[in-house]
Amino acid sequence: MKIRHRAIVVAAVAGIAITGAAPAMAATASVTSPKPSAGASGGSTSGTTASFSAQGTLAALNGLKLSLAGDNGTTAVTVDPKAAVTLDGNTAKLLSLPIGAQVKLSGGTTGGVSVATRVDATSVRPFIAAGSVAGVDLEDRTISVTPLLAGEQATPKTYPVATDAKITLDGKAVALSALPVRAHLVVLGNVTSGTYSAKSLTAVSRWQLNLSGTVSALDAAKGTVTVNSKGAAVKLNVNPNATIQVNGAKVTLANLPIGATVNLTGIESTTGAQVAGITAKISPAKAFPARTLGRERFGVSGGCGTGPGPDRRPPGRPRSCPCRPSQ
């Protein structure tokens, strides 16, 4: 159902999901034990070069010196001026590497000083997406999301979900398989070298309904009302205990006039929507004085008569008509 309140839903769900920071990137900074180069014998000496490798998140870059951050702290490494540097598989300059990139280093250690002769980096940036669940693929571990504010024909976007992703539904931790179609959610994650990975899925199965439009049809027996809103006809179930007012006066659903301008409130969920309140207004041109019983006492035309005046009974209608006081 496409209705205007979805921007509010997005903000509400995003408020649950975003706590002030993007999801932390899983990264470690580690350095392998130096290994003597070919031809070296015995222990390492001041003139012996040993190979080394390191990987982690680029935390700082200053000239030919960089720092990699990870779970075990920060590792500082000097880069050879002639080092081979790549970013997302393409040749790059060392100073063009973005902070936060995932970096793998290799090089040599001489006299306790490590110098990297190769730097391979992959760019990592956070992303956020808000939408409704279009489908879940458990085999590929992906989720398809239809943007909430897009058109009806919008194509869902599919995101791979990390195995350690945090997934919640209505505030409770759940498995990916528990997310129902049409649930509203916010997806947080990382994009590494153009590849998306969802790290957090925050979903809700119920949200506030707020719809405005014009009444085009109603079925009091079945408890439904149809409202034209922005060119679309939306049929909704009305709670039997719903509060309905027309021009400030309480009425039943059966007395809700066709053509009235209404604002509907209630709850929408993955299984449908239910209206809890209807506030209707009709223009003075359609309203008659509240003189009679039935629908006309609310200032609504359509009682026994066909127009304003002291006696609205159609020809042949006896004065004992129940829609008017006895005269």
Secondary structure, DSSP 8 states (H G I E B T S, - for coil): ---TTHHHHHHHHHHHH-SSS--------EE---EE-TT--SS--TT-EEEEEEEEEEEEEETTEEEEEETTEEEEEEEEEEEEEEETTEE--GGG--TT-EEEEEEEEETTEEEEEEEEEE-EEEEEEEEEEEEEETTTTEEEEEETTS-TT---EEEEEEEEEEEEETTEE--GGG--TT-EEEEEEEEETTEEEEEEEEEESEEEEEEEEEEEEEETTTTEEEEEETTEEEEEEEEEEEEEEETTEE--GGG--TT-EEEEEEEEETTEEEEEEEEEE--GGG---TTSSGGGGGT-S-SSSSSSSS----TT--TT-TTS---
